[in-house]
Amino acid sequence: VLSRITVLGSVALAFIAVMPHVMPLIWPDLPSSMALGGTGMIIVVGVAIETVRQVQGLITQKSYKKYYED
């Protein structure tokens, strides 16, 4: 199981890292100000994932409040 997760994660990271090089081929009129390097894209994805986890934690916390109301 762990090796499958590692393979999927590495494929996802490779896809994210290659995206900035592929995007100009797909959209040639994309302005250079819209360009985002592979490292920057990985950071953006990491922040988005962490934000989703935080929101899920807050939702879970609110659902448990009914069990320990004062």
Secondary structure in CASP SS format (residue, H / E / C, confidence):
PFRMAT SS
TARGET T0000
AUTHOR 0000-0000-0000
METHOD secondary structure of the structure
MODEL  1
V C 1.00
L H 1.00
S H 1.00
R H 1.00
I H 1.00
T H 1.00
V H 1.00
L H 1.00
G H 1.00
S H 1.00
V H 1.00
A H 1.00
L H 1.00
A H 1.00
F H 1.00
I H 1.00
A H 1.00
V H 1.00
M H 1.00
P H 1.00
H H 1.00
V H 1.00
M H 1.00
P H 1.00
L H 1.00
I H 1.00
W C 1.00
P C 1.00
D C 1.00
L C 1.00
P C 1.00
S H 1.00
S H 1.00
M H 1.00
A C 1.00
L C 1.00
G C 1.00
G H 1.00
T H 1.00
G H 1.00
M H 1.00
I H 1.00
I H 1.00
V H 1.00
V H 1.00
G H 1.00
V H 1.00
A H 1.00
I H 1.00
E H 1.00
T H 1.00
V H 1.00
R H 1.00
Q H 1.00
V H 1.00
Q H 1.00
G H 1.00
L H 1.00
I H 1.00
T H 1.00
Q H 1.00
K H 1.00
S H 1.00
Y H 1.00
K H 1.00
K H 1.00
Y H 1.00
Y C 1.00
E C 1.00
D C 1.00
END
